[in-house]
Amino acid sequence: MKCLRFTQYVAPLVVLLLASGGFALVSLIYSNASSDGAEVQRLQLEEWRRQDAEFTYMQKEWEAERVRLEVTEARNAKTIAEKSARLEMLLQWALRDAQARAALSKANFSFAEDIAVPETDATNGTSTIASAVSEAEVAVGGAEGEEVVVRKYLYFRPRYGAGINNQLEEFWYALQLALLIGRGLVLPMIGESITWYKPNLDRLYPFDLFFDAGVVQQLLPVISTEEWKQMCNSTVDVDIFPAKKSQIMQKQYEFHLKINWQGAKRVLVKNWKDFQLQPLPDCLGVQWAHEMIDGTLDRGRLLPGDPPLGGLVERNAQFQVLRRHTIPAPHVMKRIAPFTKMLGRYLAIHVRVGDFRKWCGNARDKVKCPSDEEHALKVKTVANKHQLQRVFVACAPEFMKGTLTYMRTLNPGLEFHIFRPEEEPFRSHPDVVGVAEQQICIEAAVFIGNAWSTWTRSVHELRYTSGRKCETDYLWGIDRPWCVPKAMQGAPPDKP
């Protein structure tokens, strides 16, 4: 009876408990399954969001790349257009040159003899150069036999407030400007024996007394100042000025050469691009050429920090081309050839005294104004380092005797040499001697110069251009070489 009651009352309870436990178990299993599904969904959603963000990023990258490609294509198109224009100009010059050769041949002139070796009358400094392109363009016959006069030359004023090296730098600027605007160049007269404290223009001589006009002519057509005066009736039609320097730079230059500029129309520009494509007259003048170029050349073609004293223009790779086409006149090169051969491997030094010591009156230090003892010690140190016995000295003539005296006294183991020929044009033209001295310094195994001298900087730039190692140049008062080798700057190394 008791068993029956247990079965009657307890059995349903057991069944109920078992059913509840099963439901809980099923609920637990279902709950876990639901949690796993939500996690999967969450992870899937995060993955989709990541992929969407990545896709958006890639879209932006593709768009940026498309823009870069468009910009590159535009630049390439501009470069191609500029090169095409330059090529077209060169082809036009070549055509005119060919026409000129025919015209000169008909006139029974020996064209090759006229341009083979430009000559200068060394006695009085007058130019006898036969400028092939300039003669040709003045006398080219037209298609129907009429005379066609071509006068597309740029006339500029050099800076005459200092010596020949400042004038040479200004010539490089004008040369680059003429190339940029597609014109020939009027070779300037060179002012001789000019210093910063004595800017007189009593001694003006033809360009080819100092430099080889024939080599310049390989870059672009050139004519002498006298030829330009005849062509333009000694008159400037339009004068181009940079806006920030609108004053007349050198009135004395025109006065001495009897060139009329006072009635010329004056045009102010920001840089050379402002008038590159404008219709301009044949007899075009320009002042402050360097102000029209600085900051407009391709900064991507800068030499890496060398020369360190040069600005952005001087450091531009294009200026290497200009310097290579500005070499001493043939009579200078011919005279120094046996001299440098005799010296063999030598050290060259530039000792700046005279005008510079006047400037240094209140700024004497071992870099700007080294003493005689500091000069001599530097020569001894560098000569020993590079195992050199012969020393070439470039110095102002009036201070050469004193310089040689202390150099030989303090360095008795070294040989000191100077370049002082007695024949013309060297005897009457100290700056012709200076051009020769610079070339001798350029060809030296090692060079020491003054950090505050344009003369020294010109030598360094020309040594660099001609392939000399940068570390073979030194400055007074500075222990290390002039500059760091290009191999240490991430650029190709210098030539041996």
Backbone torsions as a table, in degrees:
resi	resn	phi	psi	omega
1	MET	NA	-41.5	178.9
2	LYS	-65.7	-39.2	178.6
3	CYS	-63.5	-36.6	-179.4
4	LEU	-65.8	-41.2	179.5
5	ARG	-65.3	-39.1	179.3
6	PHE	-62.1	-43.4	-179.7
7	THR	-66.9	-36.1	-176.2
8	GLN	-72.3	-36.8	-173.9
9	TYR	-102.0	-36.0	-174.2
10	VAL	-84.1	-38.2	-175.8
11	ALA	-57.2	-45.4	178.0
12	PRO	-61.2	-37.1	178.9
13	LEU	-62.6	-41.4	178.5
14	VAL	-63.6	-43.7	179.8
15	VAL	-61.5	-41.3	179.9
16	LEU	-63.4	-43.4	179.1
17	LEU	-63.0	-43.1	179.3
18	LEU	-63.1	-39.1	179.4
19	ALA	-66.1	-40.8	178.8
20	SER	-63.5	-44.0	178.6
21	GLY	-61.4	-40.6	178.7
22	GLY	-63.9	-40.7	179.2
23	PHE	-64.6	-41.4	178.7
24	ALA	-62.7	-40.7	179.9
25	LEU	-64.2	-43.7	178.8
26	VAL	-63.2	-41.5	179.1
27	SER	-61.8	-42.1	179.5
28	LEU	-62.2	-44.3	-179.8
29	ILE	-63.3	-42.5	-179.3
30	TYR	-66.1	-39.1	179.2
31	SER	-62.5	-44.9	178.8
32	ASN	-62.5	-40.9	179.8
33	ALA	-63.1	-40.0	179.6
34	SER	-65.1	-41.0	178.9
35	SER	-62.4	-43.1	178.6
36	ASP	-61.8	-39.8	179.4
37	GLY	-65.4	-40.0	178.6
38	ALA	-64.8	-40.1	178.9
39	GLU	-63.5	-41.8	178.5
40	VAL	-62.2	-43.4	178.9
41	GLN	-62.4	-41.6	179.9
42	ARG	-62.1	-45.5	179.3
43	LEU	-63.5	-39.6	179.4
44	GLN	-64.0	-41.2	179.6
45	LEU	-64.0	-42.7	177.5
46	GLU	-61.6	-39.9	178.7
47	GLU	-64.0	-41.4	178.6
48	TRP	-63.9	-41.5	178.4
49	ARG	-62.9	-41.3	178.9
50	ARG	-62.1	-44.8	180.0
51	GLN	-64.0	-38.2	178.7
52	ASP	-64.9	-42.8	177.7
53	ALA	-63.2	-41.6	178.5
54	GLU	-63.5	-40.7	179.3
55	PHE	-64.8	-41.4	177.9
56	THR	-62.2	-42.4	178.1
57	TYR	-61.4	-43.6	179.7
58	MET	-64.6	-36.5	176.6
59	GLN	-60.9	-44.5	178.7
60	LYS	-62.9	-41.8	178.4
61	GLU	-62.8	-43.1	178.8
62	TRP	-63.0	-40.2	179.6
63	GLU	-65.9	-42.5	177.7
64	ALA	-62.9	-41.1	178.4
65	GLU	-64.5	-38.7	177.7
66	ARG	-62.3	-42.9	178.6
67	VAL	-63.5	-43.1	178.9
68	ARG	-60.9	-42.0	179.0
69	LEU	-64.2	-39.8	178.5
70	GLU	-64.0	-42.7	178.2
71	VAL	-63.2	-44.3	179.3
72	THR	-61.4	-43.4	178.8
73	GLU	-62.6	-39.1	178.6
74	ALA	-64.8	-42.8	178.2
75	ARG	-64.0	-43.5	178.8
76	ASN	-61.7	-40.8	178.8
77	ALA	-63.4	-40.5	178.3
78	LYS	-64.7	-43.4	178.9
79	THR	-61.7	-43.7	179.3
80	ILE	-62.8	-41.0	179.5
81	ALA	-63.6	-42.9	179.3
82	GLU	-64.5	-43.2	178.7
83	LYS	-65.1	-37.4	178.5
84	SER	-64.9	-41.7	178.1
85	ALA	-63.6	-41.8	178.6
86	ARG	-63.5	-43.4	179.1
87	LEU	-63.4	-40.5	178.7
88	GLU	-61.4	-41.2	178.5
89	MET	-63.2	-43.3	179.5
90	LEU	-64.1	-38.5	178.0
91	LEU	-64.7	-38.0	177.5
92	GLN	-64.3	-42.3	177.7
93	TRP	-63.2	-41.1	-179.9
94	ALA	-63.1	-39.7	178.7
95	LEU	-64.2	-44.5	178.6
96	ARG	-63.1	-38.8	179.3
97	ASP	-63.2	-42.1	178.6
98	ALA	-64.2	-41.2	176.9
99	GLN	-63.0	-38.7	-179.6
100	ALA	-66.0	-40.5	178.2
101	ARG	-58.3	-42.5	179.5
102	ALA	-65.3	-41.8	-179.7
103	ALA	-63.9	-43.5	-179.7
104	LEU	-68.4	-35.0	178.1
105	SER	-63.8	-40.9	178.2
106	LYS	-64.8	-30.5	-179.4
107	ALA	-83.6	9.6	177.7
108	ASN	64.8	33.8	173.8
109	PHE	-96.9	145.5	174.4
110	SER	-91.0	95.3	-173.8
111	PHE	-61.9	-45.0	-176.8
112	ALA	-62.5	-41.4	-179.1
113	GLU	-68.0	-33.9	-178.3
114	ASP	-65.4	-33.5	-173.9
115	ILE	-110.6	-2.2	-174.8
116	ALA	-64.3	-50.4	-178.7
117	VAL	-130.7	99.0	176.6
118	PRO	-59.8	133.1	-176.8
119	GLU	-118.6	157.1	175.9
120	THR	-133.1	137.0	175.5
121	ASP	-70.7	100.3	-173.1
122	ALA	-68.2	-16.9	-176.5
123	THR	-70.3	-48.9	-176.9
124	ASN	-118.0	1.6	176.1
125	GLY	80.0	9.1	179.4
126	THR	-79.8	146.0	-174.7
127	SER	-85.9	135.2	173.6
128	THR	-120.4	18.5	-177.5
129	ILE	-65.4	137.1	175.3
130	ALA	-99.3	99.0	-178.2
131	SER	-78.2	110.1	-171.8
132	ALA	-58.7	-50.7	-175.5
133	VAL	-69.3	-40.2	-176.9
134	SER	-66.6	-46.0	177.0
135	GLU	-59.5	-41.2	-177.3
136	ALA	-62.7	-45.7	-173.5
137	GLU	-70.8	-27.4	178.2
138	VAL	-73.0	-29.2	-172.7
139	ALA	-122.7	29.6	178.9
140	VAL	-77.0	134.3	177.7
141	GLY	-83.2	141.0	179.7
142	GLY	-79.3	-177.6	-176.2
143	ALA	-63.5	-32.1	-178.1
144	GLU	-109.7	18.3	175.2
145	GLY	95.8	-8.7	179.9
146	GLU	-76.6	157.8	-179.4
147	GLU	-79.8	132.9	178.4
148	VAL	-115.0	120.8	-178.4
149	VAL	-103.8	122.0	179.8
150	VAL	-108.0	123.4	-172.9
151	ARG	-129.8	32.2	-175.1
152	LYS	-83.2	73.6	-179.9
153	TYR	-124.9	151.2	179.9
154	LEU	-102.2	122.4	177.7
155	TYR	-102.7	125.9	-178.3
156	PHE	-132.7	160.5	178.5
157	ARG	-104.3	121.5	174.6
158	PRO	-70.5	166.6	174.3
159	ARG	-82.0	118.5	-179.4
160	TYR	-108.4	19.6	177.1
161	GLY	-81.7	-2.9	-179.3
162	ALA	-152.3	-164.5	-168.9
163	GLY	-78.8	-168.9	-171.9
164	ILE	-65.4	-29.3	-178.4
165	ASN	-72.7	-33.9	172.4
166	ASN	-65.2	-38.0	177.0
167	GLN	-66.0	-36.8	179.5
168	LEU	-66.1	-41.6	177.6
169	GLU	-62.0	-42.1	178.0
170	GLU	-64.4	-33.5	176.4
171	PHE	-63.4	-40.6	177.8
172	TRP	-61.7	-42.1	177.6
173	TYR	-60.6	-46.7	-179.3
174	ALA	-64.8	-36.8	178.4
175	LEU	-62.8	-44.6	177.7
176	GLN	-64.5	-40.6	179.4
177	LEU	-62.8	-42.9	178.8
178	ALA	-62.1	-39.6	177.7
179	LEU	-64.9	-39.5	-177.5
180	LEU	-67.2	-37.7	-176.6
181	ILE	-97.7	1.2	173.8
182	GLY	74.7	42.3	177.6
183	ARG	-124.4	161.5	167.7
184	GLY	-76.7	177.6	-175.4
185	LEU	-130.0	138.3	173.4
186	VAL	-84.2	119.2	179.6
187	LEU	-67.7	127.6	-175.6
188	PRO	-76.6	159.2	167.4
189	MET	-76.8	143.3	-179.0
190	ILE	-98.4	126.8	175.8
191	GLY	-86.0	123.5	-174.9
192	GLU	-102.9	152.1	177.0
193	SER	58.6	40.5	177.2
194	ILE	-103.8	135.5	174.2
195	THR	-125.4	169.9	-177.9
196	TRP	-65.6	-25.6	-179.5
197	TYR	-101.1	0.2	179.4
198	LYS	-141.4	70.2	-174.2
199	PRO	-84.3	58.8	179.6
200	ASN	-87.4	158.0	179.3
201	LEU	-121.6	38.2	-179.4
202	ASP	-77.3	-17.9	-176.5
203	ARG	-124.3	92.6	176.8
204	LEU	-112.1	128.2	-175.7
205	TYR	-134.1	158.0	-178.8
206	PRO	-61.2	149.3	-179.1
207	PHE	-55.2	-41.6	-173.3
208	ASP	-78.3	1.1	168.2
209	LEU	-71.3	-27.1	-175.9
210	PHE	-108.3	-40.6	-172.9
211	PHE	-127.3	160.6	-176.3
212	ASP	-84.1	102.3	179.9
213	ALA	-66.9	-29.0	179.6
214	GLY	-63.8	-34.2	178.5
215	VAL	-73.4	-39.8	175.9
216	VAL	-59.4	-37.1	-177.4
217	GLN	-65.9	-16.2	175.1
218	GLN	-70.2	-22.0	178.3
219	LEU	-85.8	-45.2	-177.3
220	LEU	-160.8	162.2	179.9
221	PRO	-64.5	140.7	178.5
222	VAL	-134.9	153.9	171.1
223	ILE	-137.3	160.1	178.4
224	SER	-77.6	165.2	178.4
225	THR	-62.4	-40.4	179.9
226	GLU	-64.3	-39.7	177.2
227	GLU	-63.7	-41.0	178.8
228	TRP	-64.8	-39.2	178.8
229	LYS	-60.8	-42.1	177.8
230	GLN	-66.1	-40.3	-177.4
231	MET	-67.3	-39.9	-174.4
232	CYS	-107.6	13.9	179.1
233	ASN	55.7	36.6	177.9
234	SER	55.4	32.9	-174.9
235	THR	-133.3	133.8	174.1
236	VAL	-92.5	125.3	179.9
237	ASP	-81.9	-44.5	-179.6
238	VAL	-135.4	135.0	176.9
239	ASP	-111.0	126.3	177.7
240	ILE	-97.8	129.1	179.2
241	PHE	-125.2	144.8	167.3
242	PRO	-71.4	142.8	-173.6
243	ALA	-59.9	-33.0	-176.0
244	LYS	-83.9	-5.9	176.1
245	LYS	-140.2	82.1	-172.4
246	SER	-96.9	5.2	179.9
247	GLN	-85.5	157.8	176.1
248	ILE	-66.6	128.0	-174.0
249	MET	-79.2	-43.2	-170.8
250	GLN	-146.1	83.1	-179.5
251	LYS	-67.6	-33.4	-178.1
252	GLN	-62.0	-32.8	-178.9
253	TYR	-60.0	-50.7	178.5
254	GLU	-65.0	-36.5	-179.9
255	PHE	-61.8	-46.0	-179.2
256	HIS	-67.9	-34.1	-177.3
257	LEU	-92.4	-1.1	179.7
258	LYS	58.3	48.7	177.2
259	ILE	-106.6	131.6	-177.1
260	ASN	-92.9	117.5	178.9
261	TRP	-125.2	-8.8	-170.5
262	GLN	-66.5	-29.6	-179.9
263	GLY	-93.3	5.1	-175.8
264	ALA	-72.5	145.3	173.6
265	LYS	-71.7	133.5	-178.3
266	ARG	-103.8	129.4	-179.5
267	VAL	-120.7	123.0	178.8
268	LEU	-96.5	132.3	-178.7
269	VAL	-132.2	158.5	176.1
270	LYS	-76.9	-46.8	175.2
271	ASN	-156.5	-175.5	-173.1
272	TRP	-63.0	-25.0	-177.8
273	LYS	-67.4	-23.0	-178.3
274	ASP	-67.3	-25.7	-178.5
275	PHE	-122.5	12.6	-176.5
276	GLN	-60.0	-42.7	-174.6
277	LEU	-106.2	7.0	180.0
278	GLN	-79.1	146.9	173.7
279	PRO	-70.7	118.5	-176.6
280	LEU	-123.0	152.9	-178.8
281	PRO	-71.1	167.1	-179.5
282	ASP	-65.8	-44.2	-174.6
283	CYS	-90.5	77.2	-173.0
284	LEU	-102.2	129.4	176.6
285	GLY	-109.9	156.7	178.9
286	VAL	-144.7	144.4	177.1
287	GLN	-127.5	150.4	-179.4
288	TRP	55.6	56.7	-177.2
289	ALA	-58.8	-37.1	-176.7
290	HIS	-65.3	-28.7	178.9
291	GLU	-70.2	-22.0	-178.9
292	MET	-87.6	-11.2	-176.3
293	ILE	-107.7	-38.3	-173.1
294	ASP	-56.1	127.5	178.5
295	GLY	89.0	-5.2	-178.6
296	THR	-108.4	-10.5	179.8
297	LEU	-80.4	165.9	-177.1
298	ASP	-68.6	109.7	-178.9
299	ARG	-70.7	-15.7	177.4
300	GLY	-72.2	-10.1	-179.0
301	ARG	-107.6	25.0	179.1
302	LEU	-78.4	141.2	171.2
303	LEU	-68.9	140.3	-171.2
304	PRO	-73.6	85.6	175.4
305	GLY	72.7	18.8	-174.7
306	ASP	-141.2	124.6	2.8
307	PRO	-78.0	141.8	-172.4
308	PRO	-65.8	-24.2	-178.4
309	LEU	-88.7	-5.0	-178.6
310	GLY	-86.2	153.8	175.9
311	GLY	-83.6	-171.1	-178.0
312	LEU	-64.1	-34.5	-179.7
313	VAL	-69.5	-49.5	-177.6
314	GLU	-63.2	-31.3	-178.4
315	ARG	-82.4	-8.0	179.9
316	ASN	-66.8	139.1	-176.0
317	ALA	-61.0	-26.6	179.4
318	GLN	-61.3	-31.0	-178.0
319	PHE	-69.7	-19.5	172.0
320	GLN	-61.5	-40.4	179.0
321	VAL	-63.6	-43.1	-179.7
322	LEU	-63.6	-41.8	-178.9
323	ARG	-67.5	-35.8	178.7
324	ARG	-64.5	-23.0	-179.3
325	HIS	-100.4	15.1	176.0
326	THR	-126.4	90.6	-176.4
327	ILE	-122.3	162.0	178.9
328	PRO	-58.1	155.0	180.0
329	ALA	-61.1	155.9	-177.7
330	PRO	-54.8	-39.3	-178.7
331	HIS	-67.8	-26.1	176.3
332	VAL	-74.6	-47.6	-179.7
333	MET	-61.2	-39.7	-179.8
334	LYS	-64.6	-36.4	-176.7
335	ARG	-75.8	-33.7	-176.3
336	ILE	-86.3	-15.0	-176.7
337	ALA	-56.1	-50.9	179.0
338	PRO	-67.6	-26.7	-179.4
339	PHE	-68.2	-48.4	179.5
340	THR	-68.8	-31.0	176.4
341	LYS	-64.7	-39.5	178.1
342	MET	-65.2	-38.4	-178.9
343	LEU	-69.5	-30.8	-178.4
344	GLY	71.0	-125.0	177.7
345	ARG	-96.1	119.8	-169.2
346	TYR	-144.8	162.9	173.5
347	LEU	-99.4	133.4	176.6
348	ALA	-113.0	138.8	179.9
349	ILE	-131.2	145.3	173.5
350	HIS	-114.3	114.5	-179.8
351	VAL	-104.6	110.0	-178.4
352	ARG	-96.2	114.4	176.4
353	VAL	-132.7	-162.6	176.7
354	GLY	73.0	-114.7	-176.4
355	ASP	-58.9	-32.0	-176.5
356	PHE	-72.2	-36.1	179.6
357	ARG	-68.5	-26.9	173.3
358	LYS	-67.8	-41.9	178.4
359	TRP	-66.0	-33.1	-175.3
360	CYS	-82.8	7.9	-174.4
361	GLY	-48.0	-43.2	-178.4
362	ASN	-110.4	17.3	-176.8
363	ALA	-137.3	41.0	-176.6
364	ARG	-76.5	118.7	170.3
365	ASP	-151.0	170.6	-170.8
366	LYS	-69.3	-16.7	178.2
367	VAL	-86.5	-50.8	-176.5
368	LYS	-77.8	-44.4	-174.8
369	CYS	-133.9	73.6	179.4
370	PRO	-66.2	150.8	178.4
371	SER	-78.1	172.4	177.5
372	ASP	-59.4	-42.1	-179.3
373	GLU	-65.0	-39.0	178.4
374	GLU	-67.1	-38.7	174.4
375	HIS	-57.5	-52.5	-174.8
376	ALA	-64.0	-40.2	-179.9
377	LEU	-65.3	-40.1	178.8
378	LYS	-63.2	-42.8	178.6
379	VAL	-60.4	-45.3	-179.6
380	LYS	-62.2	-45.1	-178.0
381	THR	-63.2	-47.8	-177.4
382	VAL	-69.4	-40.5	179.2
383	ALA	-62.1	-41.8	178.0
384	ASN	-66.4	-40.8	-178.7
385	LYS	-61.4	-41.1	-176.3
386	HIS	-100.5	6.2	176.6
387	GLN	55.7	55.7	-179.8
388	LEU	-114.8	140.9	-177.4
389	GLN	-107.8	-34.2	-176.3
390	ARG	-100.0	139.1	-178.5
391	VAL	-127.0	125.5	174.6
392	PHE	-97.5	132.7	-175.9
393	VAL	-112.2	123.9	172.4
394	ALA	-109.5	122.8	-175.3
395	CYS	-158.6	157.3	176.4
396	ALA	-58.9	138.0	-173.8
397	PRO	-54.0	-41.1	-175.9
398	GLU	-70.3	-13.8	179.8
399	PHE	-112.9	3.0	-175.5
400	MET	-65.8	-41.8	-176.5
401	LYS	-60.9	-47.4	179.5
402	GLY	-64.7	-38.9	179.3
403	THR	-63.2	-46.5	179.8
404	LEU	-63.8	-35.7	-178.1
405	THR	-61.4	-51.3	-177.4
406	TYR	-74.5	-29.6	177.3
407	MET	-64.1	-46.4	-178.9
408	ARG	-71.0	-32.7	179.5
409	THR	-68.6	-42.5	-176.2
410	LEU	-87.6	-14.0	178.1
411	ASN	-132.4	68.1	-175.6
412	PRO	-65.7	-18.1	-178.1
413	GLY	-85.7	-1.3	-177.8
414	LEU	-111.1	153.7	175.6
415	GLU	-98.8	130.1	-179.6
416	PHE	-113.8	132.1	-175.7
417	HIS	-128.2	149.4	176.0
418	ILE	-131.6	162.7	179.5
419	PHE	-113.6	106.5	-179.4
420	ARG	-141.0	71.1	178.5
421	PRO	-69.4	151.3	-177.2
422	GLU	-95.5	-15.1	-177.8
423	GLU	-80.8	164.9	176.0
424	GLU	-80.0	152.7	3.7
425	PRO	-86.0	3.7	-174.4
426	PHE	-66.7	-37.7	-175.1
427	ARG	-64.4	-36.6	-175.0
428	SER	-98.6	-5.7	-174.1
429	HIS	-130.5	94.3	-179.0
430	PRO	-61.3	-30.4	179.8
431	ASP	-76.3	-23.1	170.8
432	VAL	-67.1	-40.2	173.9
433	VAL	-62.0	-40.5	179.0
434	GLY	-62.2	-39.9	176.4
435	VAL	-62.8	-41.1	177.7
436	ALA	-64.2	-42.8	178.9
437	GLU	-61.5	-40.1	178.0
438	GLN	-61.7	-42.7	179.7
439	GLN	-64.7	-37.1	176.8
440	ILE	-63.9	-39.5	177.0
441	CYS	-67.4	-35.7	179.0
442	ILE	-63.6	-38.0	-176.1
443	GLU	-84.6	-3.1	-177.6
444	ALA	-70.0	155.6	175.7
445	ALA	-67.1	-38.4	-179.1
446	VAL	-140.3	148.5	-177.2
447	PHE	-135.1	139.3	173.1
448	ILE	-123.2	131.3	-179.4
449	GLY	-141.6	-174.8	-176.8
450	ASN	-101.1	131.1	-175.3
451	ALA	-66.3	-21.3	-177.9
452	TRP	-109.3	42.3	-177.2
453	SER	-134.9	125.8	174.6
454	THR	-66.1	-33.8	177.6
455	TRP	-58.0	-49.0	178.5
456	THR	-63.1	-44.2	-177.8
457	ARG	-63.1	-37.9	177.7
458	SER	-62.6	-41.9	177.8
459	VAL	-61.4	-47.0	-179.2
460	HIS	-60.6	-45.6	-179.3
461	GLU	-62.8	-40.9	-179.3
462	LEU	-72.8	-33.4	173.7
463	ARG	-64.0	-44.3	179.3
464	TYR	-61.8	-44.6	-179.3
465	THR	-62.8	-36.4	-177.6
466	SER	-83.5	2.7	172.6
467	GLY	98.2	8.9	177.1
468	ARG	-69.6	148.4	178.5
469	LYS	-66.4	135.1	-177.3
470	CYS	-61.9	-33.3	-177.0
471	GLU	-78.5	3.9	174.9
472	THR	-95.4	8.1	176.8
473	ASP	-109.5	136.0	-178.4
474	TYR	-130.3	163.3	176.8
475	LEU	-126.4	145.3	176.8
476	TRP	-60.6	137.2	174.7
477	GLY	81.5	-1.1	179.2
478	ILE	-121.1	125.8	-171.5
479	ASP	-71.2	-39.6	-175.6
480	ARG	-82.4	168.0	172.7
481	PRO	-61.9	167.7	-174.6
482	TRP	-54.0	-46.6	-175.4
483	CYS	-147.2	166.5	-179.4
484	VAL	-79.3	137.9	178.0
485	PRO	-55.7	146.8	-177.8
486	LYS	-63.2	-25.9	179.6
487	ALA	-62.3	-27.0	179.5
488	MET	-87.9	-2.9	-179.4
489	GLN	-109.7	9.5	-179.7
490	GLY	82.8	10.5	179.5
491	ALA	-110.2	164.5	177.8
492	PRO	-58.1	144.6	-178.5
493	PRO	-68.5	159.0	176.6
494	ASP	-67.2	163.4	173.8
495	LYS	-67.9	152.1	178.6
496	PRO	-63.6	NA	NA
